[in-house]
Amino acid sequence: MKLIVGLGNPGQKYARNRHNIGFMALDQIAADHGFGPWKSKHNGVVSEGRFGSDRAVLLKPETFMNNSGQSVQAAMRFYKIEAVDVIVLHDEIDLAPGKVKCKTGGGHAGHNGLRSIHAHIGAEYDRVRLGVGHPGHKDAVPGYVLRDFPKADEGWLDDVLRGISDGAAYLAAGDTAKFMNAVALRVAPPRSGTGTKGPAKKATETKPEPSTQDAEPKSTMQKLMDRFK
């Protein structure tokens, strides 16, 4: 069983914040894969379901971002799972908008939600880093991540969320390559084409040799005139 955690802040006023892209991803997965209704548990809300025969629990901590680890730890204890069975989806300012990368272990890079999870369960859990871009200066980061995605971002955001949902079963199964491929097919689908490079060349037309089969035999006079041409 996998515990899939999306990071964000509870409450409607935060719902479309860049910081809440983890919550958005879990909502998409739950809707697309027929998971159960969200229920208040473990200092958060959970939705249970399956990817085929594999059971999974989706968790959105409601402790606010800075204390996300409390909720994750409580859920792990209840379901009796280890950190290696935890997958955390979170916003990543060090990736361009629309970029998605997976990571296991390592530092928290100053992300307050990850910092809290590290403190409660250690660093050996899987992460899906969801790029939201950087405001350009570190002092602007708090205000940037706590603002809503602009309308101009809605196209790529929808593609990313749907791609994550498409690949969720692979993610839960630990097949990172297939998960990333599912995301890529949404974010950068292959172009349709005929498979030929450039316009097809026209076949070279050859004029048929004149046939002599149907020509009438020349008379003696014509043969004589031909000789003196």
C-alpha positions as CSV (number, residue, x, y, z in Angstrom):
1,M,0.0,0.0,0.0
2,K,1.1,3.5,-0.8
3,L,0.4,6.7,1.1
4,I,0.3,9.5,-1.5
5,V,0.5,13.0,0.1
6,G,-0.3,16.3,-1.6
7,L,1.0,19.4,0.1
8,G,-1.0,22.6,0.5
9,N,-2.9,24.8,2.9
10,P,-6.5,24.1,3.9
11,G,-9.3,26.6,3.1
12,Q,-10.9,28.0,0.0
13,K,-8.8,31.1,-0.1
14,Y,-5.7,29.0,-0.6
15,A,-7.3,26.5,-3.0
16,R,-5.8,27.9,-6.3
17,N,-2.4,29.0,-4.8
18,R,0.8,27.8,-6.4
19,H,1.6,26.3,-3.0
20,N,-1.5,24.1,-3.3
21,I,-0.6,22.2,-6.5
22,G,-0.1,19.1,-4.4
23,F,-3.7,19.3,-3.2
24,M,-4.9,19.9,-6.8
25,A,-3.0,16.8,-8.1
26,L,-4.7,14.6,-5.4
27,D,-8.1,15.9,-6.3
28,Q,-7.5,15.0,-9.9
29,I,-6.4,11.5,-9.0
30,A,-9.3,10.9,-6.7
31,A,-11.8,12.0,-9.3
32,D,-10.3,10.2,-12.3
33,H,-9.7,6.8,-10.5
34,G,-13.0,6.6,-8.5
35,F,-11.5,6.9,-5.0
36,G,-13.8,7.2,-2.0
37,P,-15.1,10.4,-0.5
38,W,-12.7,12.6,1.4
39,K,-12.9,12.0,5.2
40,S,-11.3,13.9,8.1
41,K,-8.6,11.7,9.6
42,H,-5.0,12.0,10.8
43,N,-5.0,15.8,11.0
44,G,-6.0,15.9,7.4
45,V,-8.4,14.5,4.9
46,V,-8.0,11.1,3.2
47,S,-9.5,9.3,0.3
48,E,-9.0,5.6,-0.2
49,G,-9.0,3.5,-3.3
50,R,-7.1,1.2,-5.6
51,F,-5.1,1.2,-8.8
52,G,-6.1,-2.2,-10.0
53,S,-5.3,-4.6,-7.1
54,D,-2.9,-2.1,-5.4
55,R,-4.4,-0.2,-2.5
56,A,-3.6,3.5,-2.0
57,V,-4.5,6.2,0.4
58,L,-4.5,9.9,-0.6
59,L,-3.7,12.4,2.1
60,K,-4.1,16.2,2.2
61,P,-2.7,17.5,5.5
62,E,-4.8,20.2,7.1
63,T,-2.2,21.3,9.6
64,F,-1.1,24.1,7.3
65,M,2.1,23.7,5.2
66,N,4.6,24.3,8.0
67,N,3.3,21.3,10.1
68,S,2.6,18.8,7.3
69,G,4.8,16.2,8.9
70,Q,2.4,15.8,11.9
71,S,-0.4,14.6,9.6
72,V,1.9,12.3,7.5
73,Q,3.4,10.7,10.6
74,A,-0.1,10.1,12.1
75,A,-1.3,8.4,8.8
76,M,1.8,6.2,8.6
77,R,1.3,5.0,12.2
78,F,-2.4,4.2,11.5
79,Y,-1.7,2.3,8.2
80,K,1.5,0.7,9.6
81,I,3.7,1.8,6.7
82,E,7.3,3.0,6.4
83,A,8.7,6.1,4.8
84,V,9.6,4.2,1.7
85,D,5.9,3.7,1.0
86,V,5.2,7.5,1.1
87,I,5.0,9.7,-2.0
88,V,4.8,13.4,-1.6
89,L,3.6,15.8,-4.3
90,H,4.6,19.4,-3.8
91,D,5.3,22.7,-5.5
92,E,8.9,23.4,-6.7
93,I,10.1,26.9,-7.4
94,D,13.4,25.6,-8.7
95,L,11.7,24.0,-11.7
96,A,10.1,25.9,-14.6
97,P,6.3,26.0,-14.7
98,G,5.0,22.7,-16.1
99,K,8.1,20.7,-15.4
100,V,7.8,17.5,-13.3
101,K,10.6,15.5,-11.7
102,C,10.8,12.6,-9.3
103,K,13.2,12.3,-6.4
104,T,13.9,10.0,-3.5
105,G,15.7,11.2,-0.4
106,G,17.9,14.3,-0.2
107,G,17.4,17.7,1.3
108,H,14.2,19.8,1.6
109,A,15.7,22.8,-0.2
110,G,14.0,25.2,2.2
111,H,10.4,24.0,1.4
112,N,8.5,24.3,4.7
113,G,6.2,21.4,4.1
114,L,9.2,19.1,3.3
115,R,11.1,20.5,6.2
116,S,8.3,19.4,8.6
117,I,8.0,15.9,7.0
118,H,11.8,15.4,7.2
119,A,11.6,16.3,10.9
120,H,8.8,13.7,11.6
121,I,9.6,10.7,9.3
122,G,13.1,11.3,7.9
123,A,14.1,11.9,4.3
124,E,13.8,8.5,2.7
125,Y,10.4,9.0,1.0
126,D,9.6,9.6,-2.7
127,R,8.7,13.0,-4.0
128,V,7.1,14.4,-7.1
129,R,8.4,17.9,-7.7
130,L,5.9,20.1,-9.6
131,G,7.5,23.1,-11.1
132,V,5.8,26.5,-10.6
133,G,8.6,28.8,-11.5
134,H,10.6,31.3,-9.4
135,P,9.7,35.0,-8.8
136,G,13.3,36.0,-9.4
137,H,14.4,36.9,-5.8
138,K,14.2,34.8,-2.7
139,D,12.5,37.6,-0.7
140,A,9.6,37.4,-3.1
141,V,9.1,33.6,-2.7
142,P,6.5,33.6,0.1
143,G,4.2,36.0,-1.6
144,Y,4.7,34.3,-4.9
145,V,3.7,30.8,-3.8
146,L,0.8,32.1,-1.8
147,R,-0.8,33.7,-4.9
148,D,-3.2,32.0,-7.2
149,F,-2.1,30.6,-10.6
150,P,-2.8,33.3,-13.2
151,K,-5.2,32.5,-16.0
152,A,-2.3,32.3,-18.4
153,D,-1.1,29.2,-16.5
154,E,-4.3,27.3,-16.7
155,G,-3.4,25.4,-19.9
156,W,-0.2,23.8,-18.8
157,L,-1.5,23.4,-15.2
158,D,-4.5,21.3,-16.5
159,D,-2.1,19.2,-18.6
160,V,0.2,18.5,-15.7
161,L,-2.6,17.5,-13.4
162,R,-4.2,15.2,-15.9
163,G,-0.8,13.7,-16.7
164,I,-0.1,13.0,-13.1
165,S,-3.5,11.3,-12.8
166,D,-2.9,9.3,-16.0
167,G,0.4,8.0,-14.5
168,A,-0.8,7.6,-10.9
169,A,-0.9,3.8,-11.1
170,Y,2.7,3.7,-12.3
171,L,3.7,6.1,-9.6
172,A,2.2,3.9,-6.9
173,A,3.8,0.8,-8.5
174,G,7.3,2.5,-8.4
175,D,7.6,2.7,-12.2
176,T,8.9,6.2,-12.4
177,A,9.8,6.0,-16.2
178,K,6.2,5.1,-17.1
179,F,4.8,7.7,-14.8
180,M,7.0,10.4,-16.4
181,N,6.0,9.2,-19.9
182,A,2.3,9.6,-19.0
183,V,2.9,13.2,-17.9
184,A,4.9,13.9,-21.0
185,L,2.1,12.6,-23.2
186,R,-0.1,15.3,-21.7
187,V,2.4,18.1,-21.5
188,A,4.1,17.6,-24.8
189,P,2.0,15.2,-27.0
190,P,3.7,13.9,-30.2
191,R,2.7,15.7,-33.3
192,S,0.6,13.9,-35.8
193,G,2.1,13.4,-39.2
194,T,2.5,11.2,-42.3
195,G,5.9,10.0,-41.4
196,T,7.6,11.5,-44.4
197,K,10.1,14.3,-44.3
198,G,9.0,17.2,-46.5
199,P,6.7,17.0,-49.5
200,A,6.7,13.8,-51.4
201,K,8.6,14.0,-54.7
202,K,6.7,13.6,-57.9
203,A,7.4,10.6,-59.9
204,T,9.5,11.4,-63.0
205,E,7.4,11.2,-66.0
206,T,8.9,9.4,-69.0
207,K,7.5,9.8,-72.4
208,P,6.8,6.4,-74.0
209,E,8.8,5.5,-77.1
210,P,6.8,5.9,-80.2
211,S,5.4,2.5,-81.2
212,T,6.1,1.2,-84.7
213,Q,3.8,-1.7,-84.5
214,D,0.9,0.2,-85.9
215,A,2.8,2.3,-88.5
216,E,1.8,1.6,-92.1
217,P,4.7,0.2,-94.3
218,K,6.4,2.9,-96.3
219,S,6.0,2.9,-100.1
220,T,9.0,2.7,-102.5
221,M,8.6,6.4,-103.3
222,Q,8.7,7.4,-99.6
223,K,11.8,5.3,-99.0
224,L,13.5,7.1,-102.0
225,M,12.5,10.5,-100.7
226,D,13.8,9.7,-97.2
227,R,17.2,8.9,-98.7
228,F,17.6,12.4,-100.1
229,K,16.4,14.3,-97.0
